[in-house]
């Protein structure tokens, strides 16, 4: 069941900063990216201390997966968090390079 205290906000593609962003409780979690043809390379995922432990980074990664699927891109998770998150979710193996 979703946490009612956390707003249902979308993960946005901040193309100017080359990162996906999720704003919750006034703070921004982000996943840096680099695009290559058909690939979305994720070198770094970060959540501010205030958002850690509440599932924000996981919701961010779910949004990254949604963006990758919409683009028809495969994710190359260089970040250890991104790689571990994807590995724990076999339902997303179709978007992992």
C-alpha positions in Angstrom: 0.0 0.0 0.0 1.5 3.4 -1.0 2.5 5.8 1.8 -0.2 8.5 1.9 2.3 11.0 3.3 4.4 10.8 0.1 2.8 12.7 -2.8 2.4 10.8 -6.1 4.7 12.9 -8.2 6.0 11.9 -11.6 9.7 11.3 -12.5 10.7 14.0 -14.9 13.5 14.0 -17.5 15.6 17.1 -16.8 17.3 17.1 -20.2 19.3 20.2 -19.5 21.0 18.5 -16.5 21.0 15.0 -18.0 19.1 13.4 -15.2 15.8 12.1 -14.1 14.3 13.8 -11.1 11.8 12.9 -8.5 10.7 15.7 -6.0 9.3 14.5 -2.7 8.8 16.4 0.5 10.6 19.4 -1.0 13.8 17.5 -1.9 15.0 16.1 -5.2 16.3 12.6 -5.8 18.0 12.1 -9.2 19.5 9.6 -11.6 22.2 11.0 -13.9 22.1 9.6 -17.4 23.9 9.5 -20.7 22.1 8.6 -23.8 23.5 6.4 -26.6 21.5 5.0 -29.5 19.0 2.7 -27.9 20.7 2.9 -24.5 20.2 4.9 -21.3 23.4 4.7 -19.2 22.8 5.4 -15.5 26.2 6.2 -13.8 24.7 7.7 -10.5 21.6 7.7 -8.5 21.2 9.9 -5.4 18.6 10.7 -2.8 19.1 13.4 -0.2 19.5 12.2 3.4 16.0 13.5 4.2 14.5 11.1 1.6 16.5 8.0 2.3 14.8 4.9 3.8 11.4 5.9 2.5 11.5 4.3 -0.9 12.1 7.5 -2.9 15.1 6.0 -4.8 13.0 3.0 -5.7 10.1 5.2 -7.0 12.8 7.1 -9.0 14.1 3.9 -10.5 10.6 2.8 -11.4 10.2 6.1 -13.3 13.5 5.6 -15.1 12.3 2.2 -16.2 9.0 3.8 -17.4 10.9 6.4 -19.4 13.2 3.7 -20.9 10.3 1.6 -22.0 8.5 4.6 -23.5 11.7 5.3 -25.5 12.3 1.7 -26.4 15.7 2.0 -24.7 17.7 -0.4 -22.7 19.2 0.7 -19.3 22.9 0.2 -18.6 23.1 0.5 -14.8 26.6 1.6 -13.9 25.5 2.8 -10.5 25.6 0.0 -7.9 22.2 1.1 -6.5 20.6 1.1 -9.9 22.1 -2.3 -10.8 21.0 -3.9 -7.5 17.5 -2.4 -7.8 17.0 -3.8 -11.3 18.5 -7.2 -10.3 15.9 -7.5 -7.5 13.1 -6.9 -10.0 13.1 -9.6 -12.8 9.9 -8.0 -14.2 12.2 -5.3 -15.6 14.8 -7.5 -17.1 13.5 -6.7 -20.6 14.8 -3.1 -20.2 18.3 -4.0 -18.9 21.2 -4.1 -21.4 
